[in-house]
Amino acid sequence: MFYNLKNNNFSKSLAKLSKMILPAFVGLAVCLILVSNISAYENFHGNSSIPKLNYDSLYNVAVDFETSEMGKTVLESCLSTYGGVDKLKELKSVKYEWLMNSTMSKDTVTIIKSAAEGRKYSIEKRLSDRFEKRMINGDKAWFQTGDTLIELDKSRYKSELFSCLVLQMPYAAVSEPFSEIKYGQREGDSLHYFYFKKPDSLMIVIGISPDTYFIKTAEGIISQDEQNFVFINKFMDHKRINGYLFPHALTNISMWLTVGQSVLKDITINEPFEKNYFYPDKKRDPNKAH
């Protein structure tokens, strides 16, 4: 059964991860992390961990979205706060430029994140001497750096899809098909949580403020080999631009460890991209891209 809230008033109708390489791409930060296990990952980062959550338990105690009047009211209020469904439909493309302070390298890195209709998405990490780029176009995804170009497998595609859909929230809640949607709250936490599940072991969770109806957190959970790989974005400093609401600061967390904090430097709305922008192109110089 699939849900598509847009088509039914908020009711029914809304391989393998490498054990040595985990593409820990979280929202607006990009990093490729080499790990053999979680202990090695923590040693690699060397910073304090974020309290861990049992997503299986949280999902099991959440209620079916269809049966929750509170859930429907909160999501409707969130959509209205972000401009309303009709206004969000008019958002055809967006391009962010972020400055990220990396807790891994201690450097400040420019991150360019772009999205357009039709599940088109890319993120570029620009350094003085090189660049990294990941992109989605439809059901395919690639990783590119220098002369290296890799088409990502289905598992690694999921981490990119998480970031793509988070960028489109809350509109993705009414435009993207999900196999199951649940609503719930967490003990000691005031946020309202929505669990959007895909049939291929990907779950996206958004936490909405009860006061402002801003999206304050987005969590991506990829289930593999009886383990959950978790990527989290925490959003702050929301401001309106041309009638749309955008966060201007965020924290990126991967496997319970903070990997970067970012501030928004620039944003472009509804301007067309060059024809092949969301395809890999080794001849294209990203440092000269508009």
C-alpha positions in Angstrom: 0.0 0.0 0.0 1.3 3.5 -0.9 0.3 6.8 0.6 0.2 10.1 -1.3 -1.3 12.8 0.9 -1.9 15.1 -2.0 -4.3 12.7 -3.7 -6.4 11.8 -0.7 -6.6 14.6 1.9 -3.9 13.3 4.2 -5.1 9.7 4.1 -4.4 6.4 2.3 -3.1 6.9 -1.3 0.5 9.8 1.4 23.8 -4.1 -2.3 24.2 -4.1 0.7 26.1 -1.3 2.5 29.7 -1.9 2.2 31.2 -3.0 5.5 34.4 -1.1 4.8 33.0 2.0 3.1 30.0 4.0 4.3 29.0 7.1 2.3 28.1 9.2 5.3 26.4 12.0 3.3 24.2 14.0 5.7 22.0 16.8 4.3 24.2 19.7 3.3 27.6 18.1 4.3 29.3 15.5 2.2 31.9 13.1 3.5 33.0 9.6 2.5 34.0 7.7 5.6 36.0 4.5 5.7 34.9 2.3 8.6 35.1 -1.3 9.5 32.7 -0.9 12.5 31.1 1.7 14.7 34.1 1.7 17.1 36.5 2.6 14.3 34.1 5.3 13.1 34.0 6.9 16.5 37.8 6.8 16.7 38.0 8.4 13.3 35.9 11.3 14.3 37.3 11.7 17.8 34.5 14.0 19.1 31.6 13.5 21.5 28.7 11.4 20.5 25.0 12.3 20.3 22.6 10.3 22.4 21.5 7.3 20.4 17.9 6.4 19.7 16.2 3.1 19.2 14.3 3.8 16.0 12.7 0.4 15.8 11.0 1.0 19.2 10.1 4.6 18.3 8.5 3.4 15.0 6.6 0.6 16.7 5.0 2.8 19.3 4.1 5.5 16.7 0.5 5.5 15.4 -0.8 5.2 11.9 -1.0 8.6 10.4 -4.4 8.0 9.0 -5.8 7.5 12.5 -4.2 10.5 14.1 -6.1 13.8 14.1 -3.2 15.5 15.9 -0.8 14.3 13.3 -2.9 15.6 10.4 -3.4 18.9 12.1 0.3 19.4 12.8 1.4 18.5 9.3 -1.3 20.7 7.7 0.0 23.6 10.0 3.6 22.9 8.9 2.7 23.0 5.3 0.8 26.3 5.8 3.7 27.8 7.7 6.1 26.9 4.8 3.8 28.8 2.4 1.0 26.3 1.7 0.8 23.4 -0.8 0.0 25.7 -3.8 2.9 28.0 -3.1 5.3 25.0 -2.6 4.2 23.6 -5.9 5.6 26.7 -7.5 9.1 26.0 -6.1 10.6 24.4 -9.2 14.3 24.7 -8.3 16.5 25.8 -5.5 20.3 26.2 -5.1 22.0 26.7 -1.7 25.5 27.9 -0.9 26.6 26.9 2.6 29.8 27.5 4.6 30.4 24.4 6.7 32.9 24.2 9.6 34.0 20.6 9.5 34.6 18.9 12.8 36.7 16.4 11.0 39.2 18.5 9.2 38.7 21.8 11.1 38.4 23.5 7.8 35.7 25.8 6.4 34.3 24.2 3.3 31.9 25.6 0.6 28.9 23.3 0.0 26.7 23.8 -3.0 23.4 22.0 -2.8 20.9 22.0 -5.7 17.5 20.5 -6.5 14.9 20.6 -9.2 11.7 18.9 -10.2 11.8 15.2 -11.2 14.1 14.0 -8.4 17.1 16.0 -9.6 19.6 16.8 -6.9 23.3 17.4 -6.5 25.7 18.4 -3.8 29.3 19.7 -4.4 32.1 20.1 -1.9 34.5 22.7 -3.2 38.1 23.0 -2.0 40.9 25.1 -3.4 42.6 22.1 -5.0 39.7 19.7 -5.7 36.0 19.1 -5.7 33.6 16.3 -4.8 30.2 15.9 -6.2 27.2 13.6 -5.7 24.1 13.7 -7.7 20.8 12.1 -8.3 18.8 12.1 -11.6 15.7 9.9 -11.4 16.7 6.5 -10.1 20.4 6.8 -10.7 23.1 8.4 -8.5 26.8 9.1 -9.0 29.9 10.2 -7.1 32.5 12.3 -8.9 35.8 13.7 -7.8 38.6 14.7 -10.2 38.8 12.0 -12.9 37.0 9.5 -10.8 33.4 8.8 -11.6 31.3 6.1 -9.8 27.7 5.1 -10.3 26.4 4.4 -6.9 24.7 1.2 -6.0 21.2 0.9 -4.5 22.3 1.1 -0.9 24.4 4.2 -1.4 21.6 5.7 -3.5 19.5 5.7 -0.4 21.7 8.2 1.5 21.5 10.6 -1.4 17.7 10.1 -1.7 17.4 11.0 2.0 19.2 14.3 1.5 17.2 15.0 -1.7 13.8 14.4 0.0 14.8 16.3 3.2 15.6 19.3 1.0 12.0 19.1 -0.4 10.2 18.8 3.0 7.5 19.4 3.9 6.3 19.4 0.3 7.7 15.9 -0.2 5.2 14.7 2.4 2.4 15.4 -0.1 4.2 14.8 -3.4 6.4 11.7 -2.7 4.9 8.2 -2.4 5.7 6.3 0.8 4.7 2.8 1.8 3.8 3.8 5.4 3.5 7.0 7.4 3.4 7.1 11.2 3.1 9.9 13.8 4.3 10.1 17.3 6.0 12.0 20.1 9.0 11.1 22.3 9.4 11.2 26.0 11.1 14.4 27.2 10.9 15.9 23.7 8.3 18.5 22.6 8.6 17.9 18.9 6.0 16.2 16.7 7.6 13.3 14.7 6.5 11.9 11.4 8.0 8.6 10.1 8.0 8.3 6.3 8.9 4.8 5.3 10.1 3.6 1.8 9.7 -0.1 0.9 13.5 -0.4 0.4 14.7 0.0 4.0 14.9 3.8 4.0 13.0 5.8 6.6 12.9 9.6 6.8 11.8 11.2 10.1 11.0 14.9 10.5 10.5 16.6 13.8 8.2 19.6 13.8 8.1 22.4 16.5 4.7 22.6 18.3 5.1 26.4 18.6 6.3 27.5 15.2 5.6 24.4 13.0 9.1 24.7 11.7 11.0 21.5 10.8 13.7 21.4 13.4 15.2 18.0 12.7 15.4 15.4 9.9 16.6 11.9 10.4 17.5 9.3 7.8 17.6 5.7 8.8 19.0 3.0 6.4 18.4 -0.5 7.7 21.0 -3.1 6.6 22.3 -6.3 8.2 20.1 -5.9 11.3 21.7 -2.5 11.9 20.5 1.1 11.4 22.8 3.6 9.8 21.6 7.1 11.0 22.1 10.5 9.4 20.6 13.6 11.1 20.2 17.3 10.1 19.2 19.8 12.8 17.8 23.1 11.4 18.0 26.6 13.0 17.5 30.3 12.2 14.5 30.0 9.8 13.9 33.0 7.6 11.5 33.8 4.8 12.7 34.5 1.3 10.2 35.3 -1.4 7.4 33.8 0.7 9.3 30.5 1.3 10.7 29.4 4.6 14.3 28.3 4.7 16.7 27.4 7.6 19.9 29.5 7.6 21.9 27.3 10.0 22.2 23.6 10.5 24.2 20.9 12.2 25.0 17.6 10.5 25.3 14.4 12.5 26.4 11.0 11.2 26.1 7.8 13.2 25.6 9.9 16.3 28.7 12.1 15.8 28.6 15.7 14.8 30.5 16.1 11.5 29.9 19.8 10.7 28.0 23.0 11.3 26.9 25.2 8.5 25.5 28.7 7.8 23.7 29.8 4.7 25.7 32.2 2.5 23.4 32.4 -0.5 20.3 30.9 -2.1 18.8 31.0 -5.6 15.1 30.2 -6.2 13.4 29.1 -9.4 16.3 29.8 -11.8 16.9 27.2 -14.5 20.0 25.0 -14.4 22.1 24.3 -17.4 20.9 21.2 -19.3 23.3 18.6 -17.9 23.7 20.1 -14.5 22.4 16.9 -12.7 24.5 14.5 -14.8 28.2 13.7 -14.3 30.5 15.5 -16.6 34.2 15.2 -16.2 34.8 18.0 -18.7 32.8 20.5 -16.6 34.8 22.6 -14.1 32.7 22.8 -11.0 34.7 25.7 -9.6 33.5 27.8 -12.6 29.9 26.6 -12.5 27.2 29.3 -12.0 
